[in-house]
């Protein structure tokens, strides 16, 4: 019997998040890959109090009585790039639910160059706990080609300011940006790990209709990462962050009706279960590592019941790969509640 696993992070960063989308609002310019309306299905405007309340209540009804911390999240735009009155208005509307005891706190995403003492002072009046930074890359050349309008130093300064005020910090990065490659993405991953955020999201770059990247793609000036290559790259980043005890809370774009349309998604490594593909490859690597030292034509692999599909792979792909590679006649995947979610046992 041989076991394999990755150490679990010490903290759980999976609150029940209620998203309120602000597509492209507060952004000083448009990045080459951006089309927030296509991703979110929302129009570019500040929602009314009624719209905010309706959205939040709908999610709270869906949550039911499950005991998980609840956060209202403002996503899709550059939150601290809004006018100060709009920032206060949105936080005030969200804070009502915290006062009522129905929500624990507020979170939002913003750009690194929007973080300064003046804007952070606004937040003192409100129950903001978590701030996510749309970093995308720590390579200034890649940032410039993507027309981000900020630098890696801006990100480092922003993280320092947020740590001084004890916010929970998330960093969003992208792979496959113009001018980037595998080495560059891993460089960004290492730079992010050095800043020690509380969690990370990893997004693949896809070509959305209506973006500047779409024009470059149509002219042959940009080639997106193939799906399989992207999955392997994100897997390596995931393992890098895990090694540094940084939780990865999302890999891949959130599946949506808009992204599933060919007229919206022109090209790129999009898959509605992208994260599952990454985990599946991790479990395959673990099994391969163990089986290289074993010779048997019949084996069983025990995993936590939650990871049966990850071990099998999409359409049993992992099983077929292992059978072919090691000349195995029979592989049985057995659920074992005693195993941690990230472990497997080969008998």
C-alpha positions in Angstrom: 0.0 0.0 0.0 1.4 3.4 -1.0 -0.1 6.8 -0.1 0.2 10.1 -1.8 -1.1 13.6 -0.8 -0.6 17.3 -0.6 -0.8 19.1 2.8 -4.1 20.9 3.3 -4.0 24.7 3.9 -4.6 25.7 7.5 -7.5 28.0 6.8 -10.8 27.6 4.8 -11.3 30.4 2.3 -14.6 29.3 0.9 -17.3 31.6 2.2 -20.7 31.8 0.6 -20.2 34.7 -1.8 -23.1 36.9 -3.1 -21.8 38.6 -6.2 -23.0 42.1 -7.2 -21.6 42.8 -10.7 -20.3 46.2 -11.7 -19.1 45.5 -15.3 -16.1 47.7 -16.2 -17.3 50.4 -13.9 -14.5 52.5 -12.3 -11.9 51.2 -14.8 -9.8 54.0 -16.2 -9.3 52.2 -19.5 -10.0 48.9 -21.2 -7.5 46.0 -21.1 -7.0 44.1 -24.3 -8.7 41.0 -23.0 -11.7 42.7 -21.4 -15.4 42.4 -22.2 -17.0 42.3 -18.7 -20.5 42.5 -20.2 -20.0 39.3 -22.1 -18.7 37.5 -19.0 -21.3 38.7 -16.5 -24.3 39.3 -18.7 -24.7 42.6 -16.9 -24.9 46.1 -18.4 -22.5 48.9 -17.4 -24.3 50.8 -14.6 -24.5 51.4 -10.9 -27.3 49.2 -9.6 -30.2 50.8 -7.7 -30.9 50.0 -4.0 -33.8 47.8 -5.2 -31.6 45.9 -7.6 -28.9 45.4 -4.9 -31.5 44.2 -2.4 -33.2 41.8 -4.9 -29.8 40.3 -5.9 -28.7 39.7 -2.3 -32.0 38.4 -1.0 -32.2 35.9 -4.0 -28.8 34.5 -3.0 -29.6 34.4 0.7 -32.8 32.4 -0.1 -30.7 30.0 -2.1 -28.2 29.6 0.7 -30.8 28.4 3.1 -29.7 27.5 6.6 -26.2 26.3 5.8 -23.7 27.6 8.4 -21.0 29.2 6.3 -19.7 32.8 6.5 -21.5 35.0 4.0 -19.9 37.9 2.1 -21.4 40.4 -0.3 -18.9 40.9 -3.2 -18.6 43.7 -5.7 -17.0 42.2 -8.8 -16.5 43.0 -12.5 -15.2 46.6 -12.2 -12.6 48.6 -10.4 -14.4 49.2 -7.1 -12.0 51.8 -5.6 -11.9 53.5 -9.0 -15.5 54.6 -8.5 -16.4 58.1 -7.3 -16.2 58.3 -3.6 -19.9 58.9 -3.3 -20.6 55.8 -5.3 -18.3 53.7 -3.1 -20.0 54.9 0.0 -23.4 54.3 -1.5 -22.7 50.7 -2.5 -21.0 49.9 0.8 -23.9 51.4 2.7 -26.4 49.3 0.9 -24.4 46.1 1.5 -23.7 47.0 5.1 -27.5 47.0 5.9 -27.4 43.2 5.6 -24.4 43.0 7.9 -26.2 45.1 10.5 -29.2 42.8 10.2 -26.9 39.8 10.9 -27.7 38.1 7.6 -24.2 38.7 6.1 -20.8 38.7 7.9 -18.8 41.1 5.8 -18.1 42.8 2.4 -15.5 42.1 -0.2 -14.6 43.6 -3.6 -12.1 43.4 -6.4 -10.1 46.4 -7.6 -6.9 47.4 -9.4 -3.6 47.7 -7.6 -3.1 51.3 -8.6 -6.4 52.2 -7.0 -5.1 51.3 -3.5 -4.0 54.4 -1.5 -4.5 55.8 2.0 -7.3 58.2 0.9 -9.4 55.5 -0.6 -8.8 53.0 2.1 -9.8 55.6 4.7 -13.3 55.5 3.2 -13.6 51.8 4.1 -13.1 52.4 7.8 -16.8 53.2 8.2 -17.9 49.9 6.7 -17.5 46.1 7.4 -15.1 45.4 4.5 -13.0 42.3 5.3 -11.6 41.1 2.0 -10.0 42.9 -1.0 -9.0 41.2 -4.2 -6.4 42.7 -6.5 -6.6 42.2 -10.3 -2.9 41.8 -10.7 -2.8 39.5 -13.8 1.0 39.5 -14.2 4.1 40.6 -12.4 6.0 41.2 -15.6 5.9 44.9 -16.6 6.3 44.0 -20.3 3.3 41.7 -20.3 1.3 44.3 -18.3 2.1 47.0 -20.9 1.2 44.7 -23.8 -2.1 44.0 -22.1 -2.7 47.7 -21.6 -3.2 47.2 -17.9 -2.0 50.7 -17.0 -0.2 49.6 -13.8 3.1 48.0 -12.9 4.4 45.2 -10.7 5.6 47.8 -8.2 2.0 49.1 -7.9 1.0 45.6 -6.9 3.7 45.3 -4.3 2.8 48.7 -2.8 -0.9 47.8 -2.7 -0.3 44.6 -0.9 1.8 46.4 1.7 -0.9 49.0 2.3 -3.6 46.3 2.7 -1.5 44.3 5.1 -0.9 47.3 7.2 -4.7 47.6 7.6 -5.1 43.8 8.2 -7.4 43.1 5.2 -7.7 39.6 3.9 -6.0 39.8 0.5 -6.7 37.9 -2.7 -4.7 38.2 -5.9 -6.1 37.4 -9.3 -3.6 36.3 -12.0 -3.9 35.3 -15.7 -2.0 32.9 -17.8 -1.6 33.2 -21.6 -1.6 37.0 -21.8 0.0 38.6 -24.9 3.8 38.4 -24.6 3.6 35.9 -21.7 4.7 32.2 -21.7 5.1 29.4 -19.2 8.3 30.7 -17.7 6.7 34.2 -17.4 3.6 32.8 -15.7 5.7 30.8 -13.2 7.8 34.0 -12.6 4.5 35.8 -11.8 3.5 32.9 -9.5 6.7 33.1 -7.5 6.5 36.9 -7.2 2.9 36.5 -5.9 3.9 33.8 -3.5 6.6 36.1 -2.1 3.9 38.7 -1.2 2.0 36.0 0.8 -1.6 36.8 -0.1 -4.3 34.9 1.7 -5.6 33.4 -1.5 -5.2 33.4 -5.3 -7.4 33.0 -8.3 -5.9 31.8 -11.6 -7.7 32.7 -14.9 -6.8 31.6 -18.4 -6.8 34.3 -21.1 -9.6 33.7 -23.5 -10.6 35.7 -26.6 -13.9 37.5 -26.1 -15.8 39.1 -29.0 -15.6 42.9 -28.7 -12.2 42.9 -27.1 -9.0 44.2 -28.7 -7.6 40.8 -28.2 -10.3 39.5 -30.6 -9.0 41.8 -33.3 -5.4 40.6 -32.7 -6.6 37.0 -32.8 -8.5 37.5 -36.1 -5.3 39.1 -37.6 -3.2 36.2 -36.4 -1.3 38.5 -34.0 -2.3 36.6 -30.9 -2.5 32.8 -30.4 -4.2 31.6 -27.2 -2.9 28.7 -25.1 -4.2 25.3 -26.1 -6.5 23.9 -23.4 -4.3 20.9 -22.4 -1.1 23.1 -22.2 -3.0 25.6 -20.1 -4.3 23.0 -17.7 -0.8 21.7 -17.1 0.5 25.3 -16.5 -2.2 26.1 -14.1 -1.6 22.8 -12.3 2.1 23.8 -11.8 1.0 27.2 -10.5 -1.5 25.5 -8.1 1.2 23.3 -6.7 3.5 26.3 -6.3 1.0 28.2 -4.3 0.1 25.1 -2.2 3.8 24.6 -1.4 3.8 28.1 -0.1 0.5 27.5 1.9 -1.5 29.9 -0.3 -5.0 28.8 -1.0 -6.2 28.7 -4.7 -9.9 29.4 -4.6 -10.6 29.3 -8.4 -9.0 28.0 -11.5 -10.7 28.9 -14.8 -13.5 31.3 -15.6 -16.8 30.9 -14.0 -19.1 29.0 -16.3 -21.9 31.2 -17.7 -24.5 31.2 -20.5 -22.6 34.0 -22.2 -19.3 32.2 -22.2 -20.8 29.1 -23.6 -21.9 30.9 -26.8 -19.5 30.6 -29.8 -20.4 34.2 -30.8 -19.0 35.4 -27.4 -16.1 33.0 -26.8 -14.0 33.1 -30.0 -11.0 31.1 -28.8 -8.9 30.1 -25.9 -8.6 27.5 -23.1 -12.1 27.8 -21.7 -13.8 24.8 -20.2 -16.8 24.9 -17.8 -15.0 22.4 -15.5 -11.5 23.8 -15.9 -10.7 23.4 -12.2 -11.8 19.8 -12.3 -9.4 19.2 -15.2 -6.5 20.6 -13.2 -7.3 18.4 -10.1 -7.7 15.4 -12.4 -4.2 15.9 -13.8 -2.8 16.3 -10.2 -4.4 12.9 -9.2 -3.1 11.3 -12.4 0.5 12.6 -11.6 0.2 11.1 -8.1 -0.9 7.7 -9.4 1.8 7.7 -12.1 4.5 8.5 -9.5 3.4 5.5 -7.3 2.8 3.0 -10.1 6.3 3.6 -11.6 7.6 1.6 -8.6 4.9 -1.1 -8.8 4.4 -4.0 -11.2 0.9 -5.5 -11.2 -1.8 -6.0 -13.8 -4.6 -5.4 -11.3 -4.7 -2.5 -8.8 -7.1 -0.6 -6.7 -6.9 3.1 -6.0 -8.6 4.5 -2.9 -9.6 8.1 -2.7 -12.0 10.2 -0.7 -15.5 9.8 -2.2 -15.5 13.5 -3.2 -12.5 12.8 -5.5 -13.8 9.7 -7.5 -14.3 11.8 -10.6 -11.0 13.6 -10.2 -9.2 10.3 -10.1 -11.1 8.9 -13.0 -10.6 12.0 -15.1 -13.0 13.3 -17.7 -14.6 10.4 -19.5 -12.3 8.0 -17.6 -9.3 9.5 -19.3 -7.0 8.9 -16.3 -7.9 5.3 -16.1 -7.2 4.7 -19.8 -3.9 6.5 -19.5 -2.7 4.4 -16.5 -3.8 1.2 -18.2 -1.9 1.9 -21.3 1.2 3.3 -19.7 1.6 0.5 -17.1 0.0 -2.4 -19.0 -2.7 -2.7 -16.3 -5.6 -5.0 -17.0 -8.0 -3.8 -14.3 -8.1 -0.6 -12.2 -10.7 -0.2 -9.5 -11.4 3.2 -7.9 -12.6 2.7 -4.3 -14.2 5.4 -2.1 -12.7 5.7 1.3 -14.1 8.2 3.8 -11.0 7.9 6.1 -8.8 9.5 3.5 -8.2 13.3 3.3 -9.6 14.9 0.2 -6.2 15.3 -1.4 -4.9 11.8 -0.8 -4.9 8.5 -2.6 -3.8 5.0 -1.7 -2.7 2.4 -4.3 -3.1 -1.3 -3.4 
